[in-house]
């Protein structure tokens, strides 16, 4: 599992994006944003214990990712300002590809269980309309890895819209940089094909 965590960490550390200073009062331990992160971790832990390979873990994780992540919001932020000019059909294609890549990434990199624990900090901080949840992955031995989350309200619930490694390295910032050139040269359909290819690579591992 340590190899998997290192691989996932390296994938996110391509680009740094500072987490905003959190200065407002903490929220209660039962804050719905913290509950959303904990629900995802429960599903991720169950997936890590699943036999049958990456595809089996993918199938187990998919409902939790759909429930706890704002996949459309994450896709839009990853694409950037041009999102508004993309047709509804191409937007859906991109969101579907982004979801598939996200689930496959977790299924591939968190591929076994050996006593790790995901610990969610109950002190949730709000800045503007977003909430920030801190957490750590504590391995059975060795140093913990920090994973922080930015969530915003979608309907009546709170959904993850970005993941920060080591406290301040934004997954979406890395994806914006990665997607920009493909979008400019190949358009939204070309970008969707690229994202699907990334998911295929994860699922074939």
N, C-alpha and C positions, 0 to 999 in steps of 0.2 A: 504493500500500500504506500510505503514511503516514496517509491519510484513514481507511482501514479500522482501523488500530491506534488512532487517536484516537477513533473511534466506539465501538470495543469498550471502550476505557479509560473513556470517559464512561459507558457502560452499567453498568460495575462500580463506579463511584465515587459512586453515589447514596448509599451508606451506608458508614460506616467501622466496622471491627471489628478491634481490635488483635491482631496476631499475638503469641502468648505469647513471653516472653523465652526465648531458646535458650541454655542454659548448659552443657549436657552435652557430652561429647567428640564430635567429628565421627567419622563412619563411613568406611569404606573407599570408594575410588572406584568399585568394582563393586557398591556397595550395591544391592539389588534395588529399593528405592524410587526411586533415581535412574535405574535402568534403565527402570522403568515410565514415568517422565516423558520420558526420551529416546525411548522407543518411540512415545509419543504425538506428540512433536515430529516424528519422522521421518515419521509418517503425515500430520501437518498440513502439513509442507513439501511432500510429494508431492501433497496435495490442492490446495495453492496453485498448483501447476504444471499442474493439470488444466484442460483446456478443456471447454466444454460448459455453463457456468453453475453456479448455486448448487446445483441438483439433482444434477449430476454430482459436485460436491465433497461434497455430503451423502452420496451413496452410497459414496464412497471413504473418508470419515471414519468412518462408522457402526461398522464392525467394530473400529476402534481405540478409539473411545470406549467401546464395550461391554467391551473387554478391559482398558482401563487406568483406567476410572472406576468407582467403586462407586455406580452409579446409584440403587439402592434406598436405600443409606445416605444419599446426598445428598438424595433426595426426602424421606426421613423427617426429616432435619435441617431441611430447608426448610419442611416443614409444621409441625414443632414437636411439643409434648407430645400433641396430639390424634391423632397418627399411630396410637398404640396402640389407639384406639377405632374406627378406620376398618376396615371389612370388608376381607377379603383381596381380593375382586374389585375394590373401589374402590382399594385400594392398588396393584394391578397396573395399573389404568387410569391412575393418577397417575404411576407409574414410567414407563410407556410414553410418556406425554405429556412428562414431564420429559426423557427421553432424546431424544425428537424435537426439543424446544426446544434442548437443549444442542448437539446436532450441527448443527442449523440455524444457531445463533448463530455457531459457529466457521466454518461454510461460507460464511455471508454476510459476516462481518467480515474474515476472512482470505481475500480473494478474488482475489489475484494474487501473483505472485512477481517480485521485482526484486533478488535477491541478499541478502535478509535471512538472518540466522542465529540459530537458537535455541541458546543456550549453557547447558548444565546444569552447575551447580557440583557437583563430585564430593564435596564435604564435606557429608554428610547428618547432620542432628542429630536425636536422639530425645528426646522429652519424654513421659514416661508410656508409653503404648502406641502413640503416633503418631510418625511421622517427618516431618521438614520438609526440603523440597528447594528450593533457591534456583535461579533461572534468569533469564536476560535475553534479550530479543529485540533483536538488534543490527541496525539497518537499514543499508542500503548507505551512507547518510549521515545525520547527525543523532545525537541522543542515544538511548541504549538505553532500553528499557522493562523494568522488573522484573516478573516473574511468579513468585511463590512458591507452593508446593503443600504441603498437608497430606495425608498418606497413612496408611492403617491397613491392618492385615493382614486379608485375606479368604481363608480357606482357607490355601493355601500361598504365596499371592502378596500383593503390596502394590498397593493401588488408591487413586487420588486421591479424596479426599472433600471438599476445598475448594481454591479458588484465591484467592490474595491478590495484588491488583494493588498495585504500588508498595511491595511488602513487607508491607503490613499492612491492606489493604482487602478484606474478605471477600465473596466472591460469594454465599455462603449467607446471610450476615447481611442482605444486600440483598433476597434472595428471601424470607426469613422475613417481613420487614416488608411486602413486596409481596403475599404470599399470604394473610396473616392476615385481612385484611378480607373477601376473597372467600370464604375458607373459612367464616368466621362467618356470612356472609349467604347463601351459595349452596351450602354443603356441598362434599364432595369431588368430586361430579360436576360442579358448577359450576366448581370450581377446575381440574379437568381440561380443561374446555372453554376456560377462559381461557388455560391453558398451551398448548393446541393452537392457539389463535388467535394467540398470540405466535409459535409456530413457523411458522404459515401466513404471517404477515407477513414473517418472515425469508426464507422460501423464495420468496416472490413478488417479492423485490427483485432 
